[in-house]
Amino acid sequence: MRLAGHRLILTAIILLMTNCIMVMAQHNNQILHIAKSKGKVYELLEMLTRKTNKMFIYDSNVINNEKKAKISRGDYTLKQAVETIIGENGIELKEIGDHILINRHIDRNKPEAVKIHAGYTVLEGNIIDMATRKPLANASVSIKGTSIGSVANSNGDYRLSIPDSLSHQTIRFSHIGFQTKEVAIEVLKQQKCTIELQEYITTLQEIVIRMTNPLQLLKEMRRRMKLNYPQTPYRETTFYREGVDNNDRFVRLSEGVFNIYKPQYLSHETEQVKLLKKRNISLENNKDSIVAKIKAGIEACMMLDIIKSSPDFMELPNNDYNYFSTGVTTIDNQTANTIYFEQKHNITDPLSCGELYVDADNYALLGAKFEINPRYVESATDIFVQRKSKYISITPQKISYNVSYKQIGDRYYVNYVRGDLNFKVKKKHKLFGTSHIHIWFEMATCNIDTVNVAKYNKDELISKTNIFNDTNYVYDADFWENMNVIPMENNISESIGKIALKVEEMLGQ
């Protein structure tokens, strides 16, 4: 019985900107006294930030962050200082709130950096760690105060569609362990922007540690579930996608939009899934490379709502796991205790290990990252592989999951889930022919409805356990529009913002 709960989760696998825009001429005329300095472009711009208390926003693909720069000792206007650091004249500075947008002179003959369509604007850019300059994979991007959002890809690239009705709102950029940054949409509409997030560092003197015993933290989290999570049914509209890569080459992609009936969190009632839209994309010359059907999919996304599914590592008392308090971090500017868990050394079954993030104030679970214990993951083949050719062997290499929750009002709702399953595939009795398959799936919440929520009729539902790629559907060209072809280099979460907008439009019909 020890593996029952564990196998279940695995097998199922703006402020109005008119008042904020300041007259840039004031800063153009303000004299800055600057000492002789040299360094990289971003380092000298940070020096100007300290002098002006204004953060600079720009496209690092246009302005080279890593370029060596210098500025002589003297008095400069802000525009002169920026031009000297960047090494070119004729730039445009636009100040909006606490940010200064750096633009090159706009060439009207070039295509727009930010795409503007009838009814909405598509924002694109990149999110990086301010200190290391490395991309922040899976950083969250959302319109403040709404359920419309997206997730950055492994390169930190993001894409988000903004309805014209929300064009005066604010975009929130967040990542576990980093300070949340809010930027006016008016700033981001100008060009593709690089957003720098600063690591969240809290001195011990500033922390009030209410509880450090990890088991007590988990017990308190469970005790407060009725206060922190919905106790009445609600409906999610979600965007789902799953895909297969073979030796880092795109093979297959399936995408769908669902309506999901979610019962209250503490009930034993199961979710219902209604398919709204779907499409499949495959490379014909790679069809033969998909040699197995892997358990992942819709049911896995349901089970990754670990507050409701309560996998084995969330159950107390628990004789299979050790728990450790490993520090304090921040998620969306909320202080969270980090709990690390792993199976006890005398247990050799392929169980999980990972981290749970528990709000330090109200003990809500804000998110989790976990994986099958790398020590035993190769023994988990039968858990994940549903069917395969008798001529091949499949061995799991790394199986990992990610889930986050979002607060709306005084309740928390599952916001984003992701699974990554990596396998080594070898043809039997062949010296060569080994390949590496990466199967992934993710689901992002686009909209939450708590009014007049009712169950669906049985004939409206799709099976959560069937392989989604094999699900029958009618392709809607009008809905998918210009997303009919996805370049292989595009990120797997890129369409979430665009889909969220389409879903909003669909719900309004």
CORMOBEL-V967023 format. One record per pair of residues at least 24 apart in sequence whose ideal C-beta (glycine too) atoms are under 8 Angstrom apart, sorted by sequence separation. I is the first residue (numbers start at 0). J is the second residue. D is the distance in whole Angstrom. If there is no record, write none. Layout:
I,J,D ; I,J,D
This chain:
40,64,5 ; 41,65,8 ; 144,168,7 ; 172,196,6 ; 234,258,6 ; 235,259,4 ; 253,277,7 ; 254,278,6 ; 319,343,6 ; 334,358,7 ; 335,359,6 ; 371,395,7 ; 373,397,7 ; 397,421,4 ; 417,441,4 ; 26,51,7 ; 39,64,7 ; 40,65,7 ; 43,68,5 ; 126,151,5 ; 143,168,6 ; 234,259,7 ; 253,278,7 ; 272,297,6 ; 318,343,8 ; 333,358,6 ; 334,359,4 ; 350,375,7 ; 395,420,7 ; 396,421,4 ; 416,441,7 ; 417,442,8 ; 39,65,6 ; 40,66,5 ; 43,69,8 ; 51,77,7 ; 55,81,8 ; 125,151,8 ; 142,168,5 ; 143,169,4 ; 234,260,6 ; 235,261,6 ; 253,279,5 ; 254,280,8 ; 330,356,6 ; 333,359,8 ; 334,360,7 ; 349,375,4 ; 371,397,8 ; 395,421,7 ; 396,422,6 ; 415,441,7 ; 416,442,5 ; 26,53,8 ; 39,66,7 ; 43,70,6 ; 142,169,8 ; 143,170,7 ; 234,261,7 ; 252,279,7 ; 253,280,8 ; 319,346,6 ; 333,360,7 ; 348,375,7 ; 349,376,6 ; 370,397,7 ; 371,398,4 ; 395,422,6 ; 396,423,6 ; 415,442,7 ; 478,505,7 ; 39,67,6 ; 40,68,5 ; 127,155,6 ; 142,170,6 ; 143,171,5 ; 232,260,7 ; 233,261,5 ; 251,279,7 ; 252,280,4 ; 312,340,5 ; 328,356,7 ; 347,375,6 ; 370,398,6 ; 371,399,8 ; 394,422,6 ; 415,443,5 ; 38,67,8 ; 39,68,7 ; 125,154,7 ; 126,155,5 ; 141,170,7 ; 142,171,8 ; 232,261,6 ; 251,280,7 ; 252,281,8 ; 272,301,8 ; 325,354,7 ; 340,369,8 ; 349,378,5 ; 370,399,4 ; 393,422,5 ; 394,423,5 ; 414,443,7 ; 415,444,7 ; 37,67,7 ; 38,68,7 ; 47,77,7 ; 125,155,5 ; 140,170,6 ; 141,171,5 ; 232,262,5 ; 251,281,5 ; 320,350,8 ; 335,365,5 ; 342,372,6 ; 349,379,4 ; 369,399,7 ; 370,400,7 ; 393,423,7 ; 414,444,5 ; 37,68,7 ; 38,69,8 ; 125,156,6 ; 126,157,6 ; 140,171,7 ; 232,263,6 ; 250,281,7 ; 251,282,7 ; 270,301,5 ; 319,350,6 ; 341,372,7 ; 368,399,7 ; 369,400,6 ; 393,424,5 ; 394,425,8 ; 413,444,7 ; 37,69,4 ; 124,156,7 ; 125,157,7 ; 139,171,7 ; 140,172,6 ; 141,173,8 ; 229,261,7 ; 231,263,6 ; 250,282,6 ; 269,301,8 ; 327,359,7 ; 333,365,7 ; 368,400,7 ; 392,424,7 ; 412,444,7 ; 36,69,7 ; 37,70,8 ; 47,80,6 ; 123,156,7 ; 124,157,6 ; 139,172,7 ; 230,263,5 ; 249,282,6 ; 349,382,7 ; 367,400,8 ; 368,401,5 ; 391,424,6 ; 392,425,5 ; 35,69,8 ; 36,70,5 ; 47,81,7 ; 123,157,7 ; 138,172,6 ; 139,173,5 ; 229,263,6 ; 230,264,7 ; 248,282,8 ; 251,285,8 ; 331,365,8 ; 367,401,7 ; 391,425,7 ; 35,70,7 ; 122,157,8 ; 123,158,5 ; 138,173,7 ; 139,174,7 ; 229,264,6 ; 230,265,7 ; 250,285,5 ; 330,365,5 ; 366,401,8 ; 367,402,5 ; 391,426,6 ; 392,427,6 ; 412,447,6 ; 35,71,6 ; 122,158,7 ; 123,159,8 ; 138,174,4 ; 228,264,4 ; 330,366,6 ; 366,402,6 ; 390,426,6 ; 391,427,6 ; 33,70,6 ; 35,72,4 ; 44,81,7 ; 47,84,8 ; 121,158,7 ; 122,159,5 ; 137,174,7 ; 228,265,8 ; 248,285,7 ; 366,403,4 ; 383,420,6 ; 390,427,5 ; 34,72,5 ; 121,159,7 ; 122,160,8 ; 143,181,6 ; 250,288,6 ; 251,289,6 ; 312,350,8 ; 365,403,7 ; 366,404,6 ; 384,422,8 ; 33,72,7 ; 62,101,7 ; 121,160,5 ; 122,161,6 ; 135,174,5 ; 138,177,8 ; 236,275,8 ; 250,289,6 ; 311,350,7 ; 312,351,6 ; 365,404,6 ; 383,422,8 ; 396,435,7 ; 405,444,7 ; 33,73,6 ; 44,84,6 ; 120,160,7 ; 121,161,8 ; 224,264,6 ; 225,265,7 ; 245,285,6 ; 257,297,8 ; 311,351,8 ; 364,404,6 ; 407,447,6 ; 33,74,8 ; 43,84,4 ; 53,94,7 ; 119,160,5 ; 120,161,5 ; 224,265,6 ; 310,351,7 ; 312,353,8 ; 363,404,7 ; 32,74,6 ; 33,75,6 ; 56,98,5 ; 61,103,6 ; 119,161,6 ; 135,177,7 ; 142,184,8 ; 264,306,6 ; 31,74,7 ; 54,97,6 ; 55,98,7 ; 56,99,7 ; 57,100,7 ; 119,162,5 ; 120,163,7 ; 245,288,5 ; 264,307,5 ; 363,406,7 ; 30,74,5 ; 31,75,5 ; 40,84,6 ; 53,97,6 ; 54,98,5 ; 55,99,5 ; 56,100,5 ; 57,101,4 ; 118,162,7 ; 119,163,6 ; 245,289,8 ; 30,75,7 ; 31,76,7 ; 40,85,6 ; 52,97,7 ; 53,98,7 ; 54,99,7 ; 55,100,8 ; 56,101,7 ; 57,102,8 ; 118,163,6 ; 30,76,7 ; 31,77,6 ; 53,99,5 ; 55,101,6 ; 120,166,7 ; 126,172,6 ; 243,289,6 ; 365,411,8 ; 29,76,7 ; 33,80,6 ; 353,400,8 ; 364,411,8 ; 28,76,6 ; 29,77,6 ; 51,99,8 ; 122,170,7 ; 126,174,7 ; 363,411,5 ; 27,76,5 ; 31,80,6 ; 128,177,7 ; 443,492,7 ; 26,76,8 ; 27,77,6 ; 441,491,7 ; 445,495,8 ; 26,77,5 ; 27,78,5 ; 441,492,6 ; 26,78,8 ; 439,491,6 ; 443,495,5 ; 445,498,7 ; 446,499,7 ; 58,112,7 ; 241,295,6 ; 445,499,4 ; 241,296,6 ; 443,499,8 ; 446,502,6 ; 312,369,7 ; 445,502,5 ; 446,503,7 ; 138,196,7 ; 239,297,7 ; 306,364,6 ; 445,503,8 ; 305,364,8 ; 446,506,7 ; 135,196,6 ; 239,300,7 ; 122,184,7 ; 305,367,6 ; 124,187,7 ; 120,184,8 ; 27,92,8 ; 60,125,8 ; 122,187,5 ; 26,92,7 ; 58,124,7 ; 59,125,7 ; 122,188,7 ; 125,191,7 ; 127,193,6 ; 129,195,4 ; 65,132,7 ; 124,191,5 ; 125,192,8 ; 126,193,8 ; 127,194,7 ; 128,195,8 ; 129,196,6 ; 130,197,7 ; 26,94,6 ; 59,127,8 ; 64,132,6 ; 120,188,6 ; 123,191,5 ; 124,192,4 ; 125,193,5 ; 126,194,5 ; 127,195,6 ; 128,196,7 ; 129,197,5 ; 130,198,6 ; 23,92,6 ; 124,193,6 ; 125,194,7 ; 127,196,7 ; 129,198,7 ; 23,93,6 ; 124,194,6 ; 126,196,6 ; 128,198,7 ; 23,94,5 ; 21,94,5 ; 26,99,8 ; 115,188,8 ; 330,403,8 ; 20,94,7 ; 21,95,8 ; 113,187,8 ; 20,95,5 ; 113,188,6 ; 331,406,8 ; 19,95,6 ; 20,96,8 ; 113,189,7 ; 19,96,4 ; 112,189,8 ; 113,190,6 ; 112,190,4 ; 113,191,7 ; 228,306,6 ; 16,95,6 ; 112,191,5 ; 16,96,7 ; 385,466,7 ; 14,96,8 ; 224,306,7 ; 98,182,6 ; 98,183,7 ; 100,186,5 ; 96,183,6 ; 102,189,6 ; 95,183,5 ; 98,186,5 ; 102,190,6 ; 294,382,8 ; 295,383,8 ; 100,189,5 ; 294,383,5 ; 95,185,5 ; 96,186,8 ; 100,190,8 ; 293,383,6 ; 294,384,7 ; 41,132,7 ; 95,186,5 ; 293,384,6 ; 294,385,5 ; 100,192,8 ; 221,313,8 ; 292,384,8 ; 293,385,7 ; 93,186,8 ; 291,384,6 ; 292,385,5 ; 221,315,7 ; 291,385,8 ; 292,386,5 ; 291,386,7 ; 292,387,8 ; 93,189,7 ; 217,313,7 ; 291,387,4 ; 218,315,6 ; 290,387,6 ; 291,388,7 ; 303,400,6 ; 305,402,6 ; 217,315,6 ; 290,388,5 ; 304,402,7 ; 306,404,7 ; 303,402,5 ; 291,391,7 ; 214,315,7 ; 290,391,5 ; 291,393,6 ; 217,322,7 ; 306,411,8 ; 306,413,8 ; 214,322,6 ; 216,324,7 ; 213,322,4 ; 304,413,5 ; 213,323,6 ; 303,413,8 ; 213,324,5 ; 212,324,7 ; 304,416,7 ; 211,324,5 ; 303,416,4 ; 303,418,7 ; 300,416,5 ; 300,418,8 ; 208,327,8 ; 299,418,6 ; 216,336,6 ; 206,327,6 ; 217,338,7 ; 216,338,6 ; 295,418,6 ; 211,336,8 ; 213,338,5 ; 295,420,6 ; 56,182,7 ; 201,327,6 ; 210,336,7 ; 213,340,8 ; 293,420,6 ; 201,329,8 ; 206,334,8 ; 61,190,8 ; 64,193,8 ; 199,328,7 ; 293,422,7 ; 13,143,7 ; 56,186,6 ; 199,329,4 ; 56,187,8 ; 60,191,7 ; 58,190,5 ; 57,190,8 ; 58,191,5 ; 60,193,8 ; 201,334,7 ; 291,424,7 ; 58,192,6 ; 59,193,4 ; 227,361,6 ; 290,424,6 ; 57,192,7 ; 58,193,6 ; 226,361,7 ; 227,362,7 ; 228,363,8 ; 56,192,5 ; 57,193,6 ; 227,363,4 ; 56,193,8 ; 220,357,5 ; 227,364,8 ; 56,194,7 ; 217,355,8 ; 223,361,7 ; 223,362,5 ; 217,357,8 ; 222,362,8 ; 223,363,7 ; 300,440,7 ; 216,357,5 ; 299,440,6 ; 300,441,8 ; 220,362,5 ; 300,442,4 ; 219,362,5 ; 220,363,7 ; 293,436,8 ; 295,438,6 ; 220,364,6 ; 295,439,8 ; 296,440,6 ; 291,436,8 ; 293,438,5 ; 295,440,5 ; 216,362,7 ; 288,434,7 ; 179,329,8 ; 209,359,6 ; 16,167,6 ; 178,329,7 ; 15,167,5 ; 176,328,5 ; 177,329,7 ; 179,331,5 ; 207,359,8 ; 14,167,8 ; 175,328,6 ; 176,329,7 ; 179,332,5 ; 13,167,5 ; 41,195,8 ; 175,329,8 ; 178,332,7 ; 13,168,4 ; 14,169,7 ; 175,330,5 ; 13,169,4 ; 173,330,7 ; 173,331,5 ; 173,332,8 ; 171,331,7 ; 301,463,6 ; 19,183,7 ; 297,461,8 ; 20,185,7 ; 298,463,4 ; 297,463,5 ; 298,464,5 ; 16,183,5 ; 296,463,8 ; 297,464,8 ; 16,184,8 ; 296,464,8 ; 14,183,7 ; 16,185,4 ; 296,465,8 ; 13,183,5 ; 296,466,6 ; 297,467,6 ; 13,184,6 ; 296,467,5 ; 13,185,8 ; 292,466,5 ; 235,412,7 ; 235,413,8 ; 233,412,7 ; 175,356,7 ; 229,410,5 ; 228,410,6 ; 273,455,5 ; 227,410,7 ; 228,411,6 ; 229,412,7 ; 271,454,6 ; 227,411,5 ; 228,412,8 ; 271,455,5 ; 257,442,8 ; 273,459,5 ; 273,460,6 ; 274,461,5 ; 246,434,5 ; 247,435,8 ; 272,460,6 ; 273,461,7 ; 245,434,6 ; 246,435,6 ; 256,445,8 ; 271,460,6 ; 272,461,6 ; 279,468,6 ; 245,435,8 ; 247,437,8 ; 175,366,7 ; 245,436,6 ; 272,463,6 ; 139,331,8 ; 244,436,7 ; 245,437,8 ; 260,452,7 ; 243,436,6 ; 244,437,4 ; 260,453,8 ; 270,463,7 ; 277,470,7 ; 243,437,7 ; 260,454,6 ; 278,472,8 ; 243,438,5 ; 244,439,8 ; 260,455,6 ; 277,472,4 ; 242,438,7 ; 274,470,7 ; 276,472,8 ; 278,474,6 ; 241,438,7 ; 242,439,6 ; 258,455,8 ; 277,474,8 ; 241,439,7 ; 242,440,8 ; 274,472,7 ; 241,440,4 ; 276,475,6 ; 240,440,7 ; 241,441,8 ; 239,440,7 ; 240,441,6 ; 278,479,6 ; 239,441,7 ; 276,478,5 ; 239,442,5 ; 276,479,7 ; 238,442,7 ; 280,484,8 ; 237,442,5 ; 238,443,5 ; 280,485,6 ; 237,443,6 ; 237,444,5 ; 238,445,6 ; 236,444,8 ; 237,445,6 ; 235,444,5 ; 236,445,5 ; 236,446,4 ; 235,446,7 ; 236,447,8 ; 235,447,6 ; 236,448,8 ; 255,467,7 ; 234,447,7 ; 235,448,8 ; 233,447,6 ; 234,448,4 ; 253,467,5 ; 233,448,7 ; 234,449,8 ; 253,468,5 ; 255,470,8 ; 233,449,5 ; 251,468,7 ; 255,472,8 ; 231,449,7 ; 234,452,5 ; 233,452,6 ; 229,449,7 ; 232,452,5 ; 231,452,8 ; 241,467,6 ; 241,468,7 ; 239,467,8 ; 275,505,7 ; 252,485,7 ; 249,487,4 ; 248,487,8 ; 252,491,8 ; 254,494,7 ; 256,498,6 ; 256,501,8 ; 256,502,6 ; 242,491,6 ; 256,505,8 ; 240,491,6 ; 240,494,8 ; 238,494,7 ; 238,495,5 ; 146,405,8 ; 238,498,4 ; 146,407,7 ; 238,499,7 ; 137,401,7 ; 139,403,7 ; 238,502,7 ; 150,415,6 ; 148,414,8 ; 236,502,5 ; 236,506,7 ; 139,414,8 ; 139,415,7 ; 137,417,7 ; 12,294,5 ; 11,294,8 ; 12,295,5 ; 10,294,5 ; 12,296,7 ; 9,294,8 ; 12,298,7 ; 11,298,4 ; 12,299,3 ; 11,299,5 ; 9,299,8 ; 11,301,7 ; 12,302,7 ; 8,299,7 ; 11,302,4 ; 150,441,8 ; 150,443,6 ; 8,302,4 ; 149,443,7 ; 7,302,6 ; 8,303,7 ; 148,443,7 ; 8,305,7 ; 146,444,6 ; 147,445,7 ; 146,445,6 ; 8,308,6 ; 146,446,5 ; 7,308,7 ; 146,447,6 ; 8,310,4 ; 7,310,7 ; 4,309,7 ; 5,310,6 ; 4,310,5 ; 5,311,4 ; 4,311,4 ; 5,312,8 ; 3,311,8 ; 2,311,7 ; 1,311,7 ; 4,314,6 ; 1,319,6 ; 158,490,8 ; 156,490,6 ; 158,493,5 ; 154,490,7 ; 157,493,8 ; 158,494,7 ; 160,496,5 ; 152,489,8 ; 153,490,7 ; 156,493,7 ; 159,496,3 ; 160,497,5 ; 152,490,3 ; 158,496,6 ; 162,500,6 ; 151,490,7 ; 152,491,7 ; 157,496,8 ; 158,497,7 ; 160,499,7 ; 161,500,8 ; 152,492,6 ; 160,500,4 ; 151,492,7 ; 152,493,7 ; 162,503,7 ; 150,492,4 ; 149,492,6 ; 149,493,7 ; 1,346,8 ; 5,350,6 ; 150,495,6 ; 2,348,6 ; 5,351,7 ; 149,495,4 ; 1,348,7 ; 148,495,7 ; 149,496,4 ; 2,350,8 ; 148,496,7 ; 147,496,7 ; 149,499,8 ; 148,499,7 ; 147,499,4 ; 146,499,8 ; 147,500,7 ; 137,492,8 ; 140,496,7 ; 147,503,7 ; 9,371,8 ; 9,379,8 ; 12,383,7 ; 10,382,6 ; 9,382,5 ; 10,383,8 ; 9,383,7 ; 122,496,8 ; 121,496,8 ; 6,382,6 ; 121,497,7 ; 119,500,5 ; 118,504,8 ; 9,398,8 ; 12,418,6 ; 12,420,8 ; 12,440,8 ; 11,463,8 ; 11,464,7
